[in-house]
Amino acid sequence: MREYPNLYTDISALTQFNKPGCLKEALTKPEFSGREVYGTDFPLINTALVSPWYSFHLSLREKIQIWRTKNPWDRDVLMKHDLGVPAETFARTAQMFGKLD
């Protein structure tokens, strides 16, 4: 990452059940700090591949709140937020490419 200052990493698939701990690892690596961008991996967020029930890092209350969220994008954002994704990560795409209308 040091060699490529304009390289960013997309966090879309890091909440899938087959990637346990990957999101936490990506969020704690110093070389990734400030270089994560939000992604959804749509339509996979509507499948059993992505579910709050797989995460050991969420409380039961958080899991229920996420599960009850009807909109898949809202559910995905809420889950990633509750797993520690900072607010800046969700805004970074608009910052990189300009405000999207």
N, C-alpha and C positions, 0 to 999 in steps of 0.2 A: 504494500500500500504506500510506503514511503516513496517508491520510485514513480508512482502514478498519482499525483496530487488531485487529479480530477476524477478519480475512480471512486464510485460509491457502491454500496451493497444494498440490495433489496431484501427486506425482511419477510416477504410474502409467504414463503413456504415453511417458515421456521416454527409455526404452531401446529404442524401436522403431527399426527400421533407417532409417525416413524422417525421423528426428529427430536426426541426428548432432550431438553437441556440446550439445544442449539441456539434458541433465542437468547437465553440468559448468557451463554458464552459470547455471542456476538455483541451483546450490550455491555459486556465487561472488558472486552479486548480494547486496550488503549488505541491501537492503530485504527480501529473502526469508529472511534468517538467522533461524533459530528458528521459521519459519512454514511449513516444509514438512511434509507428512504422507505417510506411506507408502500407496501404492495399488498394485494388481497389474494392473489392466486385464484381469482374468480374463474370458473364456477365451483372450484373445489371447496370453497368456504361453505357451500350448501350441502356438503356430503359428510359422511361419518369420519372422513380423514381429519377434519378439523373440528374439535369439540373441547369445550372447557373441562369435560369430565376426565380427560386424559392427563391433565396437569396436576402435579403434586404441589405446585407453587401457588395455587389459588385456594382460598377458603371455600367452604361449602356455600356460604352466603354469596360470594362472588360468582361461583359456578351457577347458582340458581338464577341470579340476576342476568348473567350473560345468556343462559339457556332460554329465559323468558323474553329476550329481546327479539322482536319479530323480523326486523330488517337485517338481512345478512351482512351488509357492510357495517351497520351500526354494531352488530354483534362482534364482528371481526375487530373493529377498532376498540370496543370495550374490552375484549379479551386481551388484546395486545397492550392496551393501557394498563390493565390490572396486572399484567405480567411484567410491567416496568418499562415499557417503551415510553420515552419522554415525549412531551407534546411537540417539541421541535422536529422530531422525526416525521410526524404527520404533516407538518407545514413545509418541510424541506423541498418537496417536489415543486410547489408553487414558487418558492424562492429561487429554485434552480432554473425554472422555465418561464418565470413571470406569472403574474396572476391569471388564473384560468377563469374565464367568465362563462 
